[in-house]
Structure formats: C-alpha cells, structure tokens
Amino acid sequence: MIRPAQIIHLMRINRVLLRHGLDEIILATHLFRPLRFMRLVSPGYWLRGRLGDRGERIREALEELGPIFVKFGQILSTRRDLLPDDIADELAKLQDRVPPFHGGDARRIVEKAYGKPVEQIFKQFSEEPLASASIAQVHAAQLFDGSDVVVKVLRPDIEKTIRCDVALLYTIARLAQRYWSDGRRLRPVEVIEEFEKTIHDELDLVREAGNASQLRRNFTDIPDLYIPEVHWPLCKRNVMVMERVYGTPIGDMAALRAQGVDMKRLGELGVEVFFTQVFRHNFFHADMHPGNIFISDEGNYIAVDFGIVGVLSDVDQRYLAENFLAFFHRDYRRVAELHVESSWVPEGTRVEEFESAIRSVCEPIFERPIKEISFGHLLLRLFQTARRFDMEIQPQLVLLQKTLLNIEGLGRYLYPDLDLWQTAKPFLERWMSEQVGARAMFRHAKEKVPEWTEKLPELPGLMHDVLDKAASGRLQVEWNSSELSQLRRDLKVANRRTVMTLIGSAAVISAAVLLGLDGYSPRMVYDAPLLSWVLGVAGIALWIFAWPDDET
C-alpha cells in the first residue's frame, strides 16, 4: 500500500525524470503504459538528443533527486553485472557534491553526543566544514595537546531521511519487479536490500572507526599506505574523531608532477597496495575513489573514509588467486572447475559448457595489447557469463570488482602505460607459493604448536584408555553418517508400509470371507454384512496409506 507521502514523493521523482528526458521510464510502467502515446507530446521525446545520452541523463536526475539517490547511484554503479556499460560508466561519475549543513548544527550534534560544550572537548573547533557528503560532513579541530584532528559528524535527521527514501525505493523496486519485463531477471528488490545494508553500515561511525583501526594496524610496518589514527575516547555512533592528514589529492596531476612524484611507481604501488589488502590482510578499503586518496610528500598513499570495507573468506581468497593465475595462462578449463569447486556456480554445472562460455568472452580480450587489458572488466565479464549458469553474485566479490576497477582507473590515470598484469602476476604467484608447499605447511604447523602443546599432556592418558578398552573388549566405535541415517529412516518407513499392507490385506480377505458365508448378519448393507464393509474399507484405506509416493 503506497502512503500519501510516498505518492507526493513519486510525483516529484516523475517530474525530475521528465525534466531530464527520461519519460520512457515513466511511460514504460504498468500504470502509464496505456498512455504511452503521450511521449509524442513530451519535450523530452524531441529534445532527448540535445539533453545527452541516457546514462548522462540518469546521472543528472539522481543528482537532482538528492543525496540518498546519489548514494544509491554510486552503489548501483558497482553492480555492472546488472547494468548496461554506458549507464554504469555514468553512475560511476557520481560524486557526493552535497551542500553542507550549518556549522552551528554540527556543533550542537557534537555537544549532545558528549554531553558538554565543545570548548571542553576541543581546544579549537571550526564550524566551517572541510568536506561535505551525503551521510556526514567533516570539520577541522584541535585537541588540548595540540594535535590536529578532523571531526566527522552525521547529518541531522539523516536516519529519518534514509528510512523514508529507502521505503520509497522498495516501493519502486517491487513495482518494477512486478510490471517491468526485466524486473525478475535483474531482481531490483535484492539490489535495494544490498543498498540498505551498506548505507546503514555507514551510519555507524564507531564501525567506521573500527575499520580504520584495523587497516592502520595492518599497515603499521608498511609505509606504502598511511591510515590516520583514530581517537577512540572521542568516538560516538554519530561523531568520529581522527588524526588530520595532509597530502596532495591524487587527482591533482599538476601538483604531483611539481612535487616530483614518480608516476609509474605510484601507479604500480597502488596495485600492490590493493593486492596486499586483499590477499595478505584479507581486509580491504572498498571505497578507494579519487576523493578518498591523497599522496604524501614521500610519494606514498594516504587513505580516508572507511565506511565501506571488504572481507574475503579463505576459500574465496584461494580460488580468486587461482582464477587470476589460470586467466594469465588462458587455462579456461581450470577457471570453470574452480567456479564449481568453490560453489560459486551450482554443483551440477557442466564444466565443458561453462569453459566454452568463458573462452568466448576472454579470447577477444586477450587479443588486445596487454596494457589495455583490464582486470576489473575481465572479472565483470566473468560475472556476467557466470550469471547465465545461475551464479549468485556475493557482495564481497562485487566490492572486490568495484575496488579493482577504481584501482585500475587510478593506476592508468597516473601512468597510462601501466601493465597491471605484469605488476600483479608476481605478487599472486608469490602469494600462492606461500599458501601451498613446504613453507605453507611449516607456517600452519607453527600456528598450531600452542594448541598441540596444550593438548600434548592429555595424549598418554587418552591412549591408555583406548588400549585398555580394546584389550577388555569394551571398545565401541560410533559412526555417524547422514546416508546411513537416511537408510535407517527409509527402512523404518518400508517396514511400516509392509505391516500396513499385510493388515490391510487381512482385513480385505476377512471381509470377503464374511461376505461368502451363508449366514445372516444383524446389520446388512446392500445385501452384505456391515462388518464386511467396515473391514473392506479399512483394508483399502491401509493399502492407500502404504502405497509409496514418487519421492521414496
């Protein structure tokens, strides 16, 4: 049921879509389909060419609709397995160009969070924001020990705004899934569910502070990436305080060149930092767009904004690395087998058919010059192919693909001739060698030594108990098997059915015998004794209940 407030909001959305020449989206809905001829009198129909292509028009419409729709467009741009390339490319350009809220409001939010005036918390607090985004904005401040910090503050009433907008997005998604021809295939409701989870995670700044602390700890001894320090005593759910960092925005090429930064090294270093996070630390910054990355005076990376991070399981890590290496060697058979082994595609998938589909996608890509081959687009094409084989795209893999595209874009922006494959291949081969072989076995054994040492004193007693029971004939072996348990259940059912069949047969025979006797029963029904009817019906009913169904 659509509420009146949502109807008003929908009318505003329709007005914005019309203004940007997106009337075909409105007139394609079930409600307005009978009025499709009205597009002929729509200005957007005749001016569409002047307004730009559809991706550009959709991006501009989302920017006009407000910050939550911008954020939705940003997240939707990561689902390239669902969107045409032209729309995904335009949505990837969406930036949080949101007007800042008043600094006095930020001050009041901070004072309410700490329960005391700002002057008692910070030596200095600037009401003029350093940056403003759809969820929060950042203010400069200084602690009483002289440390420069930034204070990130959630927008006032942002949770209420998000709740209303997400509810409306759910309404639109359900209508699309019901009436749009591609609705069921693209599963818009699931896309909104993914968006809702992501945006609610960003509303908890304590979670973001935890992400920052973990990344900082991972790179403590690696100077390639610097993560600001979190001031935990000053972190609340809607306020976060971090060390203020200074660096050159990665998009400012002129300043980087003036700084004397080696662009080739910087591009390759970005790739190494990404693969270090994914494969060595298994915890990666998943929002590494240019607005969140700076370059230090030493030419190393500085990252900010840790609301979105990705984590891979050990299985995902292993199979992803093997997939990449199999791609390097064009071993499509191994790629197909890995997808089945990792359960990324259903178990019954025909490996030969999947291999052929992967080859048809990848071979044209490999025919291009190696510096033009994109890891991210290769992964994207693989996801799109795998969807035909009922592959369920997992959120962590979508985040990985999105981050990889960002890193590739940055690397080739800094150094157009960057050979991503040459940079990544040695790293992956080294990582794989560390996961298998003697070194890996020694490392795993070393990790298990404390656990073995703890249990070692118990071994003699356990061995004595087993040998004593074996010698006295008291040793029993218990074997639990799902197949054996199922067989036991099947045998019980079969025995029950046999007994019911025998009883039913006896009842039917007894009914026939009574009917055949030359006698008279006190109660006769249609010239047959009532007891014959009772026994006959009971016997037939038992036969019916004992009859096996199609599944047994």
Phi, psi and omega in degrees: 000123180274126180282157180305320180298323179291325178298316178298317179296318178298321178297321178295318179298316179300321180296319179293318180298319178297319182297331182259019175069028180255034181296336180295332178291317180293312185286351176274350180287159183299322185294318186259005183302321178296342182259022185299333180297343182293344179299336181293337179256007179273131178302325181298330181295321184270336183258007187303320180297324180285333184280349182107174181287173188294323179299316179296319181293322178294317178300313181295324178295318179296322178296324179286329183289339174123175190299322182291323178289327174298313179298320178298317178297321178299314181290322179297329180296340178283342181269062181291346174288347181252336190252150169297152185300321184295321179288317180298319180297320180289318180296330178294343179276352182297130176236153180283066176275073186252132178302138181290151172274166190297138180299330177296324177295320178298317178301315182295322179296318179296314181295323178291322181294321183264346180072023178202164182297153180301324183298337178273351182255316183237147174292321176221145176217120181268125177282347177279116185291145174282323181205154181223135179228184187290330184260323187209172171222163190242136178237145176279147179205171177222135178279168182291342176273004178092359180288134174278131181225168170242144180246115179265126186234128177294146177298145178296136178060023182293326182295319178296317179299316181295319180301314181294314183292322179293320177301319178294320178297323176298318179299314180297319181296319180294321176296318180295317181294332182275322190246341183277139184298325180264007187300313183291324181292320184274348175049063184298328180296320178294325178296318179293323178299318178295318178297316181299317180296315182297314185288328177289328175297323181289342180283346180258100183287340174293321176298315179298320178298321177296319177299316180297318180297319180296314179297319180297318179296322180295328184252022180303317183257011180240110186283355185296331182225127178252132179244127180300151180280138178270134175265088189301320181300341183255012182265129175234176182297328182246006178219134178225138180241127180226161173303138176275129181250153180236132179190175179268127176305137185295340179279351182269082186296320182299316180294322180295318179294319178297331179283348180081026181286135175282105186295322179297313179298319182296318178296315180292325180295323178299320178295316180296321178297317180298309183291331174297316179296316187287313190260326181272318183262338182057039181199110188231145175293118188254017180224050187269060173273166187305330181292344183254008185231134177232163179243129181283172178298333180277357179087021177254168184275145171233129182245147174224171177064095187245032181292331182239120175230161179238148178225136176248146173287165178301322180295315179299317178303308185298312184289328178293315178298316179296324178298312180300315181293324177295323176296319179304322183263007181054036179268079186291331177300316181293323177301314180297317180297320180296322179296323179286315182298324182275000181065022174289333172237157183304152186300325184278007182298134177286115185298320182297318180292319179294319178301316180297320180294320179294318181299318182295333179277318191275325185302316177298329179293317183288347178283347180277163176304142189299329181287346179265355182279129183257124174303310184299316180291328176296315178297320179298312180298324178296317178298317181297321178293316183295333179298330177293341179254027175064034174286128175272114181288120181273143184306320182294329178285326177295316177298320179297314181297318179298314181294322179297320177296319177298314182295317178299314180300317179295315183299318182278341172290319180287319183218096187304332182269017181301125176264090185298323183294317181295329179284320186278325187302310178300322179298313182293319180295320178294318180296318180295322179295332178282340182269338181232161177093189187296320182297318179295318180297318179296319181294316179296320179297320179297322180292330183272349184305313179301320180293318178295320180298323180293324185267347184303316181299338182279342187298314180303316179296318179296317180296320179297317180299316181296313181295322180295316178293323179294319182292327182267002178077016181261005182282123179240137179253123177258128182235116178257125179220132179296323180294319180294319178298319178295321179297319178299315179298319180296320179295319178298316179297317181296318178298318179299317181294323178297315179297317180296322179295317179297315179296318179298318179296318179297320180295316180295318179296318179298319179298320180293320179297313179300321180292326183279345181289142176277091180200185182225131178263146179303328180240115179247139176233115182051051176062024176225144180299143179302323181296326176296317177299314182298311181295321181295314180295318179297318180296316179295321178298318178296322176300315182297316180294328182279347183293127182292144176275180186291338187269354183238000000 
